């Protein structure tokens, strides 16, 4: 009997390396804080004061893993859902349609690079959120440049290829023929597309990252049925940006044009800065402007600008406290609750500047001044 147990133990040890080749990680972000927004562009709308969730980073629960297939080949997956955002505010409940609503993809990687299939971040979002905006594009306090700068965060059913790095140079190319799951908000790309239109989109984004230098170009196009029945809509966009880390300050800049055919043309740019304070703190600053040339009878052009200032302090590698203040100025057709405006609303603040008919602007309260203070924990 003892020999049988020893034999089983040896067999278990011999099979252990096969199991060690695969791993799954549970991760997430829990972010809550206090938000105040006021100075509404809509008559009769009071200021808002509340505890909100996902202020500096969208609350999320995710699973990711890799499997070593041998010969340098690896398979991977990411499945990530948001919670406590949108109308749920600080309740902690799962967001509507939360299953995989942030990311849901499978990948294969090796010396050739990485191929990924599924719901993914756009190259433009990676450039803006991961590198240029110190507040994080999308969810990123009232001072995030996404309150004004228009760019879609994710696309459904995306096939993407990311090259390896050659001396700091790399590129990403992607395509989907069914991207409309996010186009209800990617009106944010100015396209006027609606869900269920089987929108087709492609993107190409070369990047150079070496030492203190980061530079990137994003080019993408979205084509699909417009909100006006019987017409197709084509949106062409490009963004050029970068950062340089001087040590005492990291400066960033981006300029882009999003041209929605027969709808509107957005010319936008932003300047950003992050200043280290001690070993764990940093001061953040943003300034962003957008001019929207509206191709609609009787509608004047819109001009929007935002400045924001914030501070973040890392209590540990996973926990940070933060605060931010921002002020928006709307002119032209963006004024008085008009379309193409930038607003610091509640859960819709990051998608309010989409050129919708005004619904999301009204829902956000059309606030033009805002303040946040909160705590974020990553696990």
C-alpha positions as CSV (number, residue, x, y, z in Angstrom):
1,X,0.0,0.0,0.0
2,X,2.8,2.4,0.9
3,X,4.5,1.7,-2.4
4,X,1.3,2.5,-4.3
5,X,1.1,5.9,-2.4
6,X,4.7,6.7,-3.2
7,X,4.1,5.8,-6.9
8,X,1.0,8.1,-7.0
9,X,3.0,11.0,-5.4
10,X,5.8,10.6,-7.9
11,X,3.3,10.6,-10.8
12,X,1.7,13.7,-9.3
13,X,5.1,15.5,-9.2
14,X,5.8,14.4,-12.8
15,X,2.5,15.9,-14.0
16,X,2.9,19.2,-12.1
17,X,4.9,21.0,-14.8
18,X,2.0,20.5,-17.2
19,X,-0.4,22.2,-14.8
20,X,2.1,25.0,-14.1
21,X,2.1,25.9,-17.7
22,X,-1.4,27.4,-17.4
23,X,-2.6,30.1,-15.0
24,X,-5.7,32.2,-14.3
25,X,-5.7,35.5,-12.5
26,X,-8.6,37.3,-10.8
27,X,-8.2,41.0,-10.8
28,X,-10.2,44.2,-10.5
29,X,-10.6,47.8,-9.4
30,X,-12.9,49.2,-6.7
31,X,-13.2,53.0,-6.8
32,X,-15.6,55.2,-4.7
33,X,-15.6,58.8,-3.8
34,X,-17.5,62.1,-3.5
35,X,-18.5,64.1,-6.6
36,X,-19.9,67.6,-6.8
37,X,-21.0,69.1,-10.2
38,X,-22.7,72.4,-10.8
39,X,-23.1,75.4,-13.1
40,X,-25.6,73.6,-15.3
41,X,-26.2,74.9,-18.8
42,X,-29.8,73.8,-18.5
43,X,-32.2,76.2,-16.8
44,X,-33.7,75.0,-13.5
45,X,-31.1,72.1,-13.0
46,X,-29.6,72.2,-9.5
47,X,-26.1,71.2,-8.6
48,X,-25.4,67.5,-7.8
49,X,-23.6,66.2,-4.7
50,X,-23.2,62.5,-4.1
51,X,-21.1,59.5,-3.5
52,X,-20.3,57.9,-6.8
53,X,-18.4,54.8,-8.0
54,X,-15.8,54.3,-10.7
55,X,-14.7,58.0,-10.6
56,X,-11.0,57.8,-11.5
57,X,-11.2,54.3,-12.9
58,X,-14.2,52.2,-13.9
59,X,-15.0,49.6,-11.3
60,X,-14.4,46.2,-12.7
61,X,-14.0,42.5,-12.0
62,X,-11.9,40.5,-14.5
63,X,-10.4,37.1,-15.2
64,X,-7.3,36.7,-17.4
65,X,-5.0,33.8,-18.1
66,X,-2.3,32.3,-20.3
67,X,-1.3,28.8,-21.3
68,X,2.2,28.0,-22.5
69,X,1.7,25.9,-25.7
70,X,5.4,25.3,-26.2
71,X,7.9,26.6,-28.8
72,X,7.3,30.2,-27.6
73,X,3.6,30.1,-28.4
74,X,1.1,31.2,-25.8
75,X,-2.7,31.3,-25.7
76,X,-4.5,33.8,-23.5
77,X,-7.9,35.3,-22.6
78,X,-9.4,38.3,-20.9
79,X,-13.0,38.5,-19.5
80,X,-13.8,41.7,-17.7
81,X,-17.1,43.2,-16.5
82,X,-18.0,46.5,-14.9
83,X,-20.0,47.1,-11.8
84,X,-21.4,50.0,-9.8
85,X,-21.3,52.3,-12.9
86,X,-24.0,54.0,-14.9
87,X,-27.3,54.4,-13.2
88,X,-26.2,52.1,-10.4
89,X,-24.0,54.8,-9.0
90,X,-22.5,53.6,-5.7
91,X,-24.8,50.7,-5.2
92,X,-22.2,48.1,-6.1
93,X,-24.5,46.2,-8.4
94,X,-23.4,44.9,-11.8
95,X,-23.9,47.3,-14.6
96,X,-26.6,46.6,-17.2
97,X,-25.4,43.9,-19.6
98,X,-22.3,43.6,-17.5
99,X,-21.1,40.2,-18.6
100,X,-18.0,40.9,-20.6
101,X,-19.1,44.5,-21.1
102,X,-15.5,45.9,-20.7
103,X,-13.4,43.2,-22.4
104,X,-14.0,39.7,-23.7
105,X,-11.2,38.3,-25.9
106,X,-9.0,35.4,-26.7
107,X,-5.4,35.7,-28.0
108,X,-2.5,33.8,-29.4
109,X,1.0,35.2,-29.1
110,X,4.6,34.4,-30.0
111,X,7.7,35.8,-31.6
112,X,5.4,37.0,-34.5
113,X,3.4,39.2,-32.1
114,X,-0.2,38.8,-30.8
115,X,-3.4,38.1,-32.5
116,X,-6.6,38.9,-30.4
117,X,-10.3,38.3,-31.2
118,X,-13.2,39.8,-29.3
119,X,-14.4,42.9,-27.6
120,X,-11.3,45.1,-27.1
121,X,-10.0,48.6,-26.5
122,X,-9.4,50.7,-29.6
123,X,-5.8,51.7,-30.4
124,X,-6.9,55.3,-29.9
125,X,-8.1,54.6,-26.4
126,X,-4.8,52.8,-25.6
127,X,-2.9,55.9,-26.8
128,X,-5.1,58.4,-24.9
129,X,-5.9,56.5,-21.7
130,X,-2.7,54.5,-21.2
131,X,-0.2,57.2,-22.2
132,X,-1.3,60.8,-22.7
133,X,-4.1,61.6,-20.3
134,X,-2.8,61.6,-16.7
135,X,-6.3,61.2,-15.4
136,X,-7.1,58.2,-17.6
137,X,-9.2,58.7,-20.7
138,X,-12.9,57.6,-20.3
139,X,-13.4,57.0,-16.6
140,X,-10.9,59.5,-15.2
141,X,-12.4,62.1,-12.9
142,X,-14.0,65.4,-14.0
143,X,-10.6,66.5,-15.4
144,X,-10.2,63.7,-17.9
145,X,-9.8,65.0,-21.5
146,X,-12.6,62.6,-22.6
147,X,-15.2,65.1,-21.3
148,X,-14.3,67.0,-24.5
149,X,-12.0,64.9,-26.7
150,X,-14.1,62.5,-28.8
151,X,-12.9,58.9,-29.4
152,X,-14.6,55.5,-29.0
153,X,-13.2,53.4,-26.1
154,X,-14.0,49.8,-27.3
155,X,-15.3,47.9,-30.4
156,X,-17.1,44.6,-30.5
157,X,-16.0,41.5,-32.5
158,X,-12.6,43.0,-33.2
159,X,-9.8,41.1,-34.9
160,X,-6.5,42.8,-33.9
161,X,-2.8,42.1,-34.5
162,X,-0.1,43.7,-32.4
163,X,3.4,43.4,-33.7
164,X,6.5,42.8,-31.6
165,X,8.7,45.8,-30.8
166,X,11.6,46.6,-33.1
167,X,13.9,49.0,-31.3
168,X,10.9,50.7,-29.7
169,X,8.7,50.7,-32.9
170,X,5.6,48.6,-33.1
171,X,2.1,48.8,-34.6
172,X,-1.4,47.6,-34.1
173,X,-3.9,46.9,-36.9
174,X,-7.6,45.9,-36.3
175,X,-10.8,45.2,-38.2
176,X,-14.5,44.4,-37.3
177,X,-17.6,44.1,-39.5
178,X,-19.9,44.1,-36.5
179,X,-18.8,47.0,-34.2
180,X,-22.3,48.5,-33.6
181,X,-22.5,47.2,-30.0
182,X,-20.6,50.3,-28.9
183,X,-21.7,52.7,-31.5
184,X,-24.6,53.9,-29.4
185,X,-21.9,55.7,-27.5
186,X,-19.4,55.8,-30.2
187,X,-21.5,58.5,-31.7
188,X,-18.6,59.6,-29.7
189,X,-16.7,59.1,-32.9
190,X,-19.2,61.5,-34.4
191,X,-20.7,58.9,-36.7
192,X,-24.3,58.9,-35.7
193,X,-24.4,55.1,-35.9
194,X,-27.0,53.1,-34.0
195,X,-26.9,49.7,-32.5
196,X,-27.6,46.7,-34.7
197,X,-26.3,48.3,-37.9
198,X,-23.4,45.9,-38.4
199,X,-21.0,48.8,-38.6
200,X,-17.6,48.0,-40.1
201,X,-14.5,49.5,-38.6
202,X,-10.7,49.3,-39.1
203,X,-7.8,50.9,-37.4
204,X,-4.0,51.2,-37.9
205,X,-1.8,52.6,-35.1
206,X,2.0,52.8,-35.3
207,X,3.8,53.6,-32.0
208,X,7.4,54.5,-30.9
209,X,8.3,54.1,-27.3
210,X,11.9,54.3,-26.1
211,X,13.1,55.7,-22.8
212,X,11.4,59.1,-22.1
213,X,9.9,59.3,-25.5
214,X,6.4,58.1,-26.5
215,X,4.9,58.9,-29.9
216,X,1.8,57.4,-31.6
217,X,-0.4,57.8,-34.6
218,X,-4.0,56.4,-34.8
219,X,-6.0,56.1,-38.0
220,X,-9.4,54.6,-38.1
221,X,-12.6,54.5,-40.1
222,X,-16.1,53.4,-39.2
223,X,-18.8,52.7,-41.8
224,X,-22.4,51.7,-41.2
225,X,-26.0,52.8,-41.3
226,X,-26.7,56.3,-40.1
227,X,-29.4,57.4,-37.7
228,X,-31.2,58.7,-40.8
229,X,-32.8,55.6,-42.5
230,X,-31.6,54.7,-45.9
231,X,-28.3,56.6,-45.7
232,X,-24.8,55.2,-44.9
233,X,-22.4,57.1,-42.6
234,X,-18.7,57.1,-42.9
235,X,-16.5,58.4,-40.1
236,X,-12.8,59.0,-40.8
237,X,-10.5,59.8,-37.9
238,X,-6.8,60.3,-37.1
239,X,-5.0,61.3,-33.9
240,X,-1.3,62.1,-33.4
241,X,0.1,62.4,-30.0
242,X,3.0,61.7,-27.6
243,X,4.7,62.4,-24.3
244,X,8.2,63.2,-23.1
245,X,9.3,62.5,-19.5
246,X,11.7,65.1,-18.3
247,X,11.8,63.5,-14.8
248,X,10.6,66.6,-13.0
249,X,7.5,66.7,-15.3
250,X,5.9,64.5,-18.0
251,X,4.4,66.5,-20.8
252,X,1.9,65.2,-23.3
253,X,0.1,66.5,-26.4
254,X,-2.4,65.2,-28.9
255,X,-4.2,66.5,-32.0
256,X,-6.9,64.8,-33.9
257,X,-9.6,65.2,-36.5
258,X,-12.8,63.1,-36.6
259,X,-14.8,63.7,-39.8
260,X,-18.3,62.2,-39.9
261,X,-19.4,62.6,-43.5
262,X,-22.5,64.8,-43.9
263,X,-22.8,65.1,-40.2
264,X,-20.0,66.9,-38.3
265,X,-16.2,67.4,-38.3
266,X,-14.4,67.6,-35.0
267,X,-11.0,69.3,-34.7
268,X,-9.6,68.7,-31.3
269,X,-6.3,68.9,-29.3
270,X,-5.1,68.6,-25.7
271,X,-2.1,69.4,-23.6
272,X,-1.3,67.3,-20.4
273,X,1.2,67.3,-17.6
274,X,2.1,65.1,-14.6
275,X,4.5,66.4,-12.0
276,X,5.9,63.9,-9.4
277,X,5.7,65.1,-5.8
278,X,7.9,63.0,-3.5
279,X,8.0,59.3,-4.0
280,X,4.3,58.6,-4.0
281,X,2.4,61.8,-5.2
282,X,1.8,63.5,-8.5
283,X,0.1,66.7,-9.7
284,X,-2.0,66.3,-12.8
285,X,-3.1,68.9,-15.3
286,X,-5.1,69.0,-18.6
287,X,-6.2,71.5,-21.1
288,X,-8.3,70.4,-24.1
289,X,-10.2,72.2,-26.9
290,X,-12.6,71.0,-29.6
291,X,-14.2,72.8,-32.5
292,X,-17.1,71.0,-34.2
293,X,-18.1,72.1,-37.7
294,X,-21.7,71.0,-37.9
295,X,-23.1,70.0,-41.3
296,X,-26.7,70.6,-40.4
297,X,-29.0,73.4,-41.6
298,X,-29.6,76.1,-39.1
299,X,-27.0,74.8,-36.6
300,X,-23.9,76.8,-35.8
301,X,-20.4,75.4,-35.1
302,X,-19.6,74.4,-31.5
303,X,-16.5,75.3,-29.5
304,X,-15.7,73.6,-26.2
305,X,-12.7,73.9,-23.9
306,X,-11.8,72.3,-20.5
307,X,-9.1,72.8,-18.0
308,X,-8.5,70.5,-15.1
309,X,-6.2,70.1,-12.1
310,X,-5.8,67.2,-9.8
311,X,-3.6,65.4,-7.3
312,X,-3.0,61.7,-6.6
313,X,-1.2,60.0,-3.8
314,X,-0.3,56.3,-3.7
315,X,-0.8,54.8,-0.2
316,X,0.6,51.6,-1.5
317,X,1.2,49.8,-4.9
318,X,-2.5,49.0,-5.1
319,X,-4.3,51.8,-3.2
320,X,-4.4,55.5,-4.0
321,X,-6.4,58.6,-3.0
322,X,-7.1,61.4,-5.5
323,X,-8.8,64.7,-6.0
324,X,-9.6,66.8,-9.1
325,X,-11.4,69.9,-10.2
326,X,-12.4,71.0,-13.8
327,X,-14.2,73.8,-15.6
328,X,-15.7,73.6,-19.1
329,X,-16.6,76.5,-21.4
330,X,-19.2,75.8,-24.2
331,X,-19.7,78.2,-27.0
332,X,-21.8,78.3,-30.2
333,X,-24.2,75.5,-30.7
334,X,-22.7,73.8,-27.6
335,X,-24.0,76.5,-25.3
336,X,-27.2,76.3,-23.3
337,X,-27.6,72.5,-23.5
338,X,-27.0,72.3,-27.2
339,X,-25.5,69.3,-29.1
340,X,-21.7,68.7,-29.3
341,X,-21.2,70.2,-25.9
342,X,-18.8,69.0,-23.2
343,X,-20.3,68.3,-19.7
344,X,-19.2,67.0,-16.3
345,X,-22.3,64.9,-15.6
346,X,-22.7,61.8,-13.6
347,X,-22.3,58.3,-15.1
348,X,-22.7,59.6,-18.7
349,X,-20.1,62.3,-18.4
350,X,-17.5,60.5,-20.4
351,X,-19.8,60.0,-23.4
352,X,-21.8,63.2,-23.2
353,X,-19.8,65.0,-25.9
354,X,-21.1,62.7,-28.6
355,X,-23.3,64.8,-30.6
356,X,-26.5,63.0,-29.7
357,X,-29.8,64.8,-29.9
358,X,-29.3,66.1,-26.4
359,X,-30.7,63.2,-24.4
360,X,-27.5,62.2,-22.8
361,X,-26.5,65.8,-22.2
362,X,-29.8,66.3,-20.3
363,X,-29.3,63.1,-18.4
364,X,-25.8,64.2,-17.3
365,X,-27.2,67.5,-15.9
366,X,-25.2,69.5,-18.4
367,X,-22.8,70.5,-15.6
368,X,-19.8,72.7,-16.5
369,X,-17.9,72.7,-13.2
370,X,-17.0,69.7,-11.1
371,X,-15.0,68.4,-8.2
372,X,-14.0,64.8,-7.1
373,X,-12.2,63.2,-4.2
374,X,-12.0,59.5,-3.6
375,X,-10.1,56.3,-3.1
376,X,-9.1,53.6,-5.6
377,X,-8.0,50.0,-4.8
378,X,-6.7,47.6,-7.3
379,X,-6.4,43.9,-6.7
